[in-house]
Amino acid sequence: MSNVKKILTALLVPCLAACAGGENVAVDNEELAGIEDSVRRNELGIPLDGYDTYEERVERGDFFSTILNGYGVSNQRIYKISESIKDTFDIRDIRVGNEYTAYVSQADTSLGFWVYSIDKRRSLVIDISDPDTVEAFVFRKQMEAVPRYTDVSIENSLWYDMVQAGASPLLILKLSDIYAWTVDFFALQKGDTFRVLYDEIMCDGEVFEIGDVRYVEFVHNGELFPSIMFDQGDGGNIYWNEKAESMRKAFLKAPLNYSRISSGFSYARRHPVTRKVQPHTGVDYAAPTGTPVMSVGDGTVIECRYRGANGNIVKIRHNSIYTTAYLHLSRFAKGMYVGKRVRQGDVIGYVGSTGRSTGPHLDYRIWKNGTPINPLKMESPSEEPLKKENMEAFMAVMASYKSGIDSVYAEKLYEEAMEFFSSPLADDVESVPQGQDH
């Protein structure tokens, strides 16, 4: 084991036990534990002998009934199977492209077991080997939480540079969630850097998902934005800055994933359609038609309709101070209506070009005490700070992570240097004698 891995394990391993799979895995293992030892079975509990296996994929036009029909199961039997397993799995959730395996009896060619891969971790197992009974359960593979460290400097794009650094792109989604209320992730600049301590949840040797992101040092525009994971156990925020202030603020920095800002906040903009100079008290985000638009904060919908030049508009009152509006939507999200309570991040509509518009975009507006303000310059207040009784523990956790990430980074640089000087490349480095010009 490398020194980097030893440091990571020593730093993070106390937190990993909770990620091993949970109650559902224990249930599955108990289900399999009762199987007679005299019969050789696979990890799903299916006998290894006496069955031919057929591995297939769900094709377009396939249904649960047509698939089982293909293995000689009658419609009457299929109906009974569907009814028996409905509390375990809804057969309407079977998806095109997912794999399934049929276990056909060598004795009478009847279908004994049918296994459907729900995702990389879960499989539906249906046992109809007894013609009078149906048994079904969802098997969950064991997961392993592995501590990881990565550092990346932005030279091209965060996605490209993160992959080049050997990290999963899934980490980007986690980071964007953590910093959604602090930094506009669509405005990262060349030279911005990340150093991250986190867990990768592994399944069958592949990254299934990113687990806890425990500590981040993010330098943006020359300014350090650290993030420390600390759970107070109250079901609330778990990410804090170095001042023990919540990383979660009242509003998201942007209401959508956009391509570019096509028009900024101005009191004297020449309108692209009318050519008249008039105020544009919002920010236009260019994005493809259908891009989801999210509410930047919790609030109540106070307008949801088509309004002339503004097109389809959703307006949300967040509190007694702030109101936001989202204009030119192609359509509203399902269930959107005046009076509806929305939460931060809820999809409220989709980018479009309704009303007076030259192309698909979102016109996003904010009012503070009834006065329009520039969304790009608004400073959003933090949520409640860390509880005083938890401050000492928080400071200890932060110091531990800080020390750990510095140690990992130093060890990584050392190992990279040793690797270089032991490689053939080092032999090509020409030495220059002292006192001699080169």
N, C-alpha and C positions, 0 to 999 in steps of 0.2 A: 504494500500500500504506500503511495507517495505521501510525502509530508503534508501536501495540500489536503489530501483526502483525510489524513489523520486529524488535522486541525478542524476541518469541517465537521467530522464525526464527533469530536469532543465538544464542539460548540453547539451542535444542533440535535444530537441523538436523543437527549431527554425529551424532546418535543415530538418525536416521530411515532411513538407507540399508538397514538390515537388515530393514525392514518392507515392502520393495517387492514381495514375492511369493515369493521363494525359488526353490529348485531346480525345483519343479513347474512354475512359470511358464516357466522357461527351456526345459524339456522340451517344453511345449506350443508355444512359439514355434519351436523347432527343427522340430517336426512340421509346422508350417505353412510354414516357410521353404523347404521343398523343392518346394512346389507351383509349377507352371509359371506364369511371369508372363503368358503369352499369354491365360490364362483369367481373366476377372474373377471374383473370389471375395469372400465376406464374411469377417469376422474368424474364423469357424470353419473356413474353407477350403472352403466349399461354393460351387459355381458360382452366380453371380447370374443366369445365363441358362439357359433350358431346363427350369426347374422351377416349378410352382405350389406355393405354400406355404399350409399350413392350420394355424392356431394354435388349440390346444384346451387344455382342462384335464382332468386325470384325475378322472373321476367315480366316485362310490361304485359298487362292483361291477365296475369296470374292472380288467383284468389286462393285463400286457404282451402276452400272446397275443391277447386280444380286441381290443386297440387295433390291433395290426398286422394282425389278420384283417380289420379294417374297411378297410384299404388294400390288400386283395387278397393279402396274404402268407400262404402255406400254413402249416399246422401243422408240417410237416416242416422247412420253411425256418426257422420261428420257433425250433424246437428247436435247430437248428444255430447260429442267431444267439446264443441264450441260452448255449450251451456255449462259443462262441467268445469271449464278452465277460465270462465269469464272473470272470476275474482282474482285470478293470477295474472292473466294477460288478455288484452283486448285484441282479437285477431284482426280487427280493422287497422291496427297499427303496423301490420306487416308491410315492409317497404321494398320497392323495386331495387334490385342490386344486392340486397342482403343475402347471405349464404344460409343454406339449410342442409341437413344431412338426414337421409332416410335410412333406417335400419330394417332390412327386409329379412324375414325368417327363412333360413335355408331349408327348413322342414316343410313348410306349406306356402311359402312366398307371400305370407301376409305381412302387413306393416306392423312392426312391433314397437318401434320408437321413432319419434320425429323431433329433431333438434333444430331450433331456429336461432341464429345469431342476432340478438337485438342490437348489440354494439360490441366493441372490442372486449368489454368486460363481462357482459351478461348474455346468457343463452337461455331460451325457453326449452325445457325438456318435457315432452309429452310421452307418457308410457301407456300404450294401448295393447301391450302384449297379452293381457288377459281380456278376452272378448266381452267380459261382463263388467269391467271396471275401467276407469280413466284416472290416471294420476298425472299431476303436472306441478312443476316448480320452476323457479328461475334460479339458475346456477350462476354464482358470481365468482370470478377468478380472484385469487388473492392479489392484493396490491402492495407494493413496497414503496415507502417514502425514502428517497435518496437525497442527502444534502448536496447542494451544488453552489458553486460560486462562478460568477461571470463578470467580466468588465469589458466595456465596449466604448469606443470613441466614434462619434458620428462623422463619417467621411462621405458616404453616399446617401443612404436612407437607413432609418432605424431597423427596418425589416432586413435589408441586405446585410448590414453590418452586424446585426445580432446573430444571424445565421452563420456568417463568416467567423464569428467568435465561438461558434460551436454550441450556441444556446438554441432552445426551441422557440419558434415564432410565437408559441402560446404565451411565453413570458411577456411579450409586448402587450398583449391584451390585459394581463394582470397589472403591468406598470401603468398603462393608460387609465385603468380604473382607479388605481391608488392616487394618481396625480391629476385626475380629471377636474378637481376643484382648485388646483394650484397652478398648473402650467398647461398652456394650449399645446397639446401633443402634435398638432399639425403645423406648428411654427418652430420645430426643432431646428437648430443651426449646426453647421459644420463645426466640429470642435467640442460640441456638447458630449458629456461622458456619463456613463453609468457604472457603478460597482454594486453588485447585488448578491446577497445571501438568500437562498430560497430552497424549497424542496421540489423535486420532480417526483410525481407519482408514476411508478413504472408498472407495466403489466406485460408479461411475456417478453421482457427485455426491451419494450418500446415505451416511449413517453405517452402516458394516457392523458395526463393533465398536469398543470402546474399546481402544486400545493401552496403552502404558506410562503409568502414573500416576507422574510423576516426583517431584513434591513437593506436599505438602499441609500447610496450616496449619488445623487443626480446633480451634475453641474450644468446649468443652462445659462448661456450668455455670461459666463464667468461667475455666476452666483450659485452657491451650494444650497440644494434643497434635499436634506436628508429625510428619510421616512423610517420610523421605527414601529414594528408590530408589537403591540402590548394590549392584551385582552383583559378588561376589568371584570369580565364575567357577568355583565349586565345586559348582554345582547346588543349593545350599542357599538359605537365606533371602535375599531381596533388599530387604526393607523394614526400616528402622531408625528409632529415635527420635533426638532431638538428642544423647543420651548414647551413641550407637552401640550401643544395646541392641536386640535383635531385637523387631520388632513382633509376631512370632508367639510366643505363650506356650503353656504346657503344655495349657491347656484353652480351649475356646470359652466365651464369656460366657453363651450360651444354646444349648440343644440343638435349637432349632426356631424357625421363624417363627411367633410367637404373637400373639393378639389382645390379651390382658391377663393379668395375674397374678390368679388368682381366689382363691388362698389362700397365705399365706406360711408361713415356718418358725416353729414355736411348740411349746412343751412343754405348752401348756394350751389346745388348740383344741376347740371343741364340734363334734363330727363331724356333718356335714350329714345323714347317714342315721340313725345310732344316737342322735344328740343327746347322747351322752356326752362329757364333757370328757376328752381324752386327747392325748398328744403327736402332733404332725404334723411330723416331722423332714425335711421336704422343701418344695419349692415347686410349687404347681399352676399350670400354664400353660394357660389356656383357648385352644382352637384347634379348628377343624373336624375331624370324623372323616376320617381318611385323610391328614392333614398329615404329611409325612415327619419322622421323629425321627432326629437324627444323634448319633453318639458325639462327646462333647466333647473326646476325646483318643485317642491311640493306646493300645491295650490288648488284653486277652484276655477273651473272653466266658466267664464262669464260671457263669452261670445263664441259661436261656432256656426258659421254660415258663409254664404257667398255675398261679398260686399263690393260690388262695382269694380273699380280699378284695382282694388286690393285682392280680388279673386277670392278663393276659399281661405278663410282666416280663422285661426283659433287664438283666443285671448284668454290669459290666465292671470288671476289675482293671487299673488303668493302670500301677501300679508298686508298690513295697513300702509306699507311704504312702497312695495315693488309690484309692478304689473308687467307682463311680457306678452308679445304678440308674434304670430308666425303666419306670414302672408304668402299668397300665390300657390298654396298647396294643390296638388293634383286631386287629392281626396283626403277625407278624414279617416282616422283610425276607427276600427269597429267599436261601437259602443260609446262614441264621443258625443256629448250633449252638454248644454248649458246646465250648470249646477253639479257636474261630475267632479269628484275629488280625484286628483292625479298625484302621483308620487314622482319624485325626481328620477329621471331616466325613462319614464313611461313614454311609449310611442303615441303621439297625438295625431299624426298625419304623415303625409308623404310629399316630397318635393315635386313641384310641378311648375306650370307656367300660366296659371289661370289669371284672369283680370288683365290689366295693362302690363304686358311683359314681353320681352324680346327673346326669352329662352328660359329653360328650366333653372330655377334658383330658389333659395329661401330668403325672404326679406325678414330679418329678425330685429325686433324692437323691444326696448326696455323703457319704462317710465319709473322715476323715483319721485314720490309725492306729486304725481301728475305731470312732471316735467320730463321730456325725453332726455335720455343720457346715452352716451356712446358705450355700447356693450363691450368694446375692446379695451376700454379704460376704466371700467367699473371694478372697484375693489370689493370683493364679497366678504362679509364678516365670517369668522370661524364659528363653529358650534361650541358648545360648552367645553371648557378645558378639562384636563384630567382631574379626577378627584384628588383632593389634598392628601387623603390617607394612602393613596397609591403612588405618590410622587417618589418616595424613596426607592420603592421597588422598580419603578419605571427608570429612574436614573441608573440603577444597577444594571438593568437589562440593556439599556442603551450603551453603557460603558463596556459591557461584555461584548456586544455586537461590534462596536467600534474597534475594540482591541482585536477581536477575531478577524474582522475584514482586513485590518492593516497587516496582521500576521499572514493571512492567506495571500494577500497581494504581494508582500515581500518575498514569501516562499515561491510564489509563481514566477516572479521575476528572476529569482535565483535559479530555479529549475530550467527556465527558458535560456538563461545564460549558459548553464552547464551543458544543455542540449546543443546549443550552437557551437561552443568551443570543442565539443567532442565529435562534431560532424565534419564531413569533408569540406564544407564551405569555409570553415575556419582556416584550413590550409591555404586557401586562396587569398587570405587577407595578407597583403604585403607589408612587412615591417619596415619602418624607416629608421635607419641608424641615427643616433643622437648627433646633433651638430651638422647634419647633412640636409641640404635643401632637397625638396622633392617636387 
